[in-house]
Amino acid sequence: MRDLHCHIVPGVDDGAPDLAASLAMLEAAKGAGITSIVCTPHVRDPYFDYRAMREAFELLRAHADGFPLTMGWEVNHAKLMELGMEWADRLHFDGTNEFLLELSTRCHKHDFDVYERTIFELQGKGYTVIIAHPERYLAVQEDVEVARELVRMGCKLQASADFVVGGRMGKERKPAKKLFEENLYSYIASDAHRVEHYDCFAEARRTYRCRGAHARM
């Protein structure tokens, strides 16, 4: 069972602060039934340092006793626009055509024209675009049709498991349940920043896997 979004790389963003914390998170992930992890540090200010993140990932992998780890990224749309679309070829998941895109939590429905252009450009480059935690976006909270349109565009939607306790912003449970009811999600991910987030992952997997949602881990 793959966890495709987690902040386990040590000392590079607001996730694991050091290697010891990363290894504690790894043990918690195993306890939650996870058998492989895509490590996805933030590509947004103030955290992004490509070389440092790569080096920290290799440090973690060297201490992971062979547990399957893949380097990936959670790419903030505004930061991608700042870096330039040529960076997409460095920021997809290693060994796959998957690209994890984060939109603004404050975005409104009328903001989506620019996102649509970016998504279509990424798809034109051959990437499968995964939208990180749509339940956090104001536009989706206001109108679930925004999520439906993302799916019609060919995007995969990824729920972050902390929605079971209200989520990072405290308002994610209701929109997430709606998206599950409509089978709009393709994935549940831990989006873990610390050990406790794997409890949310285990609960989300137990509760929503049994409701007919097609979410894959």
C-alpha positions as CSV (number, residue, x, y, z in Angstrom):
1,M,0.0,0.0,0.0
2,R,1.6,3.2,-1.2
3,D,1.5,6.5,0.6
4,L,1.9,9.1,-2.2
5,H,2.1,12.3,-0.1
6,C,4.1,12.7,3.0
7,H,6.6,15.1,4.6
8,I,9.0,12.6,6.0
9,V,12.2,13.9,4.5
10,P,14.3,15.3,7.4
11,G,14.9,18.9,8.1
12,V,13.7,20.4,4.8
13,D,10.1,21.7,5.4
14,D,7.4,21.8,8.1
15,G,7.5,18.0,8.4
16,A,10.1,15.8,10.1
17,P,12.6,18.1,11.7
18,D,15.5,15.6,11.8
19,L,16.4,12.1,10.9
20,A,15.2,10.6,14.2
21,A,11.7,12.1,13.6
22,S,11.8,10.7,10.0
23,L,12.6,7.2,11.2
24,A,9.8,7.4,13.9
25,M,7.4,8.4,11.2
26,L,8.6,5.5,9.1
27,E,7.8,3.1,11.9
28,A,4.4,4.7,12.3
29,A,3.7,4.3,8.6
30,K,4.6,0.6,8.7
31,G,2.2,0.3,11.7
32,A,-0.6,1.8,9.6
33,G,0.0,-0.8,6.9
34,I,1.9,1.3,4.4
35,T,4.4,-0.6,2.4
36,S,6.0,2.1,0.2
37,I,6.2,5.9,0.5
38,V,6.6,8.8,-2.0
39,C,8.4,11.5,-0.1
40,T,6.9,14.8,-1.1
41,P,8.5,17.9,0.5
42,H,7.0,21.3,-0.2
43,V,7.9,23.1,-3.4
44,R,6.9,26.5,-2.0
45,D,8.4,29.3,-0.1
46,P,10.1,29.4,2.4
47,Y,11.1,25.8,2.1
48,F,12.2,24.9,-1.4
49,D,15.8,23.9,-1.9
50,Y,16.1,21.3,-4.6
51,R,19.6,20.1,-3.8
52,A,19.1,20.0,0.0
53,M,15.9,18.1,-0.4
54,R,17.5,15.5,-2.7
55,E,20.4,15.1,-0.2
56,A,18.1,14.7,2.7
57,F,16.1,12.1,0.9
58,E,19.2,10.1,0.2
59,L,20.2,10.3,3.9
60,L,16.7,9.0,4.9
61,R,16.9,6.2,2.3
62,A,20.3,5.1,3.6
63,H,18.8,4.6,7.0
64,A,15.5,3.1,6.0
65,D,16.7,-0.6,6.0
66,G,15.5,-1.1,2.4
67,F,12.0,0.2,2.9
68,P,10.8,1.4,-0.5
69,L,11.0,5.2,-0.7
70,T,10.6,7.3,-3.8
71,M,11.4,10.9,-4.2
72,G,8.5,13.1,-5.2
73,W,7.3,16.7,-4.5
74,E,4.2,18.6,-3.5
75,V,4.4,21.4,-6.0
76,N,2.6,24.6,-5.2
77,H,1.1,26.2,-8.3
78,A,2.4,29.7,-7.6
79,K,5.9,28.4,-7.0
80,L,5.8,26.4,-10.2
81,M,4.8,29.6,-12.1
82,E,7.7,31.4,-10.5
83,L,10.2,28.6,-11.3
84,G,8.9,28.1,-14.8
85,M,7.2,25.1,-16.4
86,E,10.5,23.6,-17.5
87,W,10.9,22.7,-13.8
88,A,8.1,20.2,-14.1
89,D,10.5,17.7,-15.6
90,R,12.5,17.8,-12.3
91,L,9.5,17.8,-10.0
92,H,7.4,14.7,-10.9
93,F,7.6,11.5,-8.9
94,D,10.8,9.6,-9.7
95,G,10.3,6.7,-12.1
96,T,6.6,7.7,-12.9
97,N,4.7,10.3,-14.9
98,E,2.8,11.4,-11.7
99,F,2.8,15.1,-10.7
100,L,1.4,16.2,-7.4
101,L,0.0,19.8,-7.7
102,E,-1.1,22.0,-4.8
103,L,-3.5,24.8,-5.5
104,S,-4.1,27.9,-3.2
105,T,-6.4,27.1,-0.3
106,R,-8.0,30.5,-0.8
107,C,-8.7,30.1,-4.4
108,H,-12.2,30.8,-5.7
109,K,-14.0,29.2,-8.6
110,H,-13.2,32.2,-10.9
111,D,-9.5,31.6,-10.2
112,F,-9.5,28.3,-12.0
113,D,-8.8,29.5,-15.5
114,V,-5.1,29.8,-14.7
115,Y,-5.0,26.4,-13.0
116,E,-6.7,24.8,-16.0
117,R,-4.0,26.1,-18.3
118,T,-1.3,24.8,-16.1
119,I,-3.0,21.4,-15.8
120,F,-3.4,21.1,-19.5
121,E,0.2,22.0,-20.1
122,L,1.4,19.4,-17.6
123,Q,-0.9,16.8,-19.3
124,G,0.5,17.9,-22.6
125,K,4.0,17.1,-21.3
126,G,2.7,13.6,-20.5
127,Y,2.1,13.9,-16.8
128,T,-0.8,12.5,-14.8
129,V,-1.8,15.4,-12.5
130,I,-2.8,14.6,-8.9
131,I,-4.5,17.4,-7.1
132,A,-3.4,17.5,-3.4
133,H,-6.1,17.8,-0.8
134,P,-9.0,19.5,-2.8
135,E,-11.1,19.4,0.4
136,R,-8.9,22.3,1.7
137,Y,-9.7,24.6,-1.2
138,L,-12.3,27.3,-0.6
139,A,-13.5,26.9,-4.2
140,V,-14.4,23.2,-3.5
141,Q,-15.9,23.9,-0.2
142,E,-18.1,26.5,-1.9
143,D,-19.0,24.3,-4.9
144,V,-18.2,20.6,-5.3
145,E,-18.7,21.2,-9.1
146,V,-15.1,22.5,-9.1
147,A,-13.9,19.0,-8.0
148,R,-16.1,17.4,-10.6
149,E,-14.6,19.5,-13.3
150,L,-11.0,18.7,-12.2
151,V,-11.9,15.0,-12.6
152,R,-13.5,15.6,-16.0
153,M,-10.2,17.3,-17.0
154,G,-8.4,14.0,-16.2
155,C,-6.9,14.9,-12.8
156,K,-6.7,12.5,-9.9
157,L,-7.9,13.8,-6.6
158,Q,-6.0,13.0,-3.4
159,A,-7.6,13.2,0.1
160,S,-5.3,14.1,3.0
161,A,-6.2,11.8,5.8
162,D,-6.4,14.4,8.5
163,F,-9.8,15.4,7.2
164,V,-11.1,12.8,9.6
165,V,-10.3,15.2,12.5
166,G,-11.3,18.4,10.6
167,G,-8.2,18.8,8.7
168,R,-5.4,21.4,8.7
169,M,-7.9,24.3,8.4
170,G,-10.6,22.7,10.5
171,K,-13.2,22.7,7.8
172,E,-12.2,19.7,5.6
173,R,-14.4,16.9,7.0
174,K,-17.7,17.9,5.3
175,P,-16.3,18.6,1.8
176,A,-14.2,15.4,2.0
177,K,-17.2,13.3,2.8
178,K,-19.0,14.8,-0.1
179,L,-16.2,14.0,-2.5
180,F,-16.1,10.4,-1.2
181,E,-19.9,10.1,-1.6
182,E,-19.5,11.0,-5.2
183,N,-16.5,8.8,-5.7
184,L,-14.4,11.7,-6.9
185,Y,-11.2,10.7,-5.0
186,S,-8.6,8.5,-6.5
187,Y,-6.3,8.4,-3.5
188,I,-6.1,8.7,0.3
189,A,-2.6,9.8,1.5
190,S,-1.3,10.5,4.9
191,D,0.1,13.9,4.1
192,A,2.0,13.1,7.3
193,H,4.1,15.8,9.0
194,R,4.5,13.9,12.2
195,V,3.8,10.5,13.7
196,E,0.3,11.2,14.9
197,H,-0.9,11.8,11.3
198,Y,-0.6,8.0,10.6
199,D,-3.5,7.5,13.1
200,C,-5.6,9.7,10.8
201,F,-4.5,7.6,7.8
202,A,-5.5,4.4,9.5
203,E,-8.9,5.8,10.5
204,A,-9.6,7.2,7.0
205,R,-8.6,3.9,5.4
206,R,-10.9,1.9,7.7
207,T,-13.9,4.2,7.4
208,Y,-13.9,5.3,3.8
209,R,-12.5,2.3,2.1
210,C,-15.7,0.5,3.3
211,R,-18.1,3.0,1.8
212,G,-17.4,2.1,-1.8
213,A,-15.0,4.9,-2.5
214,H,-12.6,4.0,-5.2
215,A,-9.7,5.6,-3.3
216,R,-6.4,3.8,-3.8
217,M,-3.6,4.0,-1.3
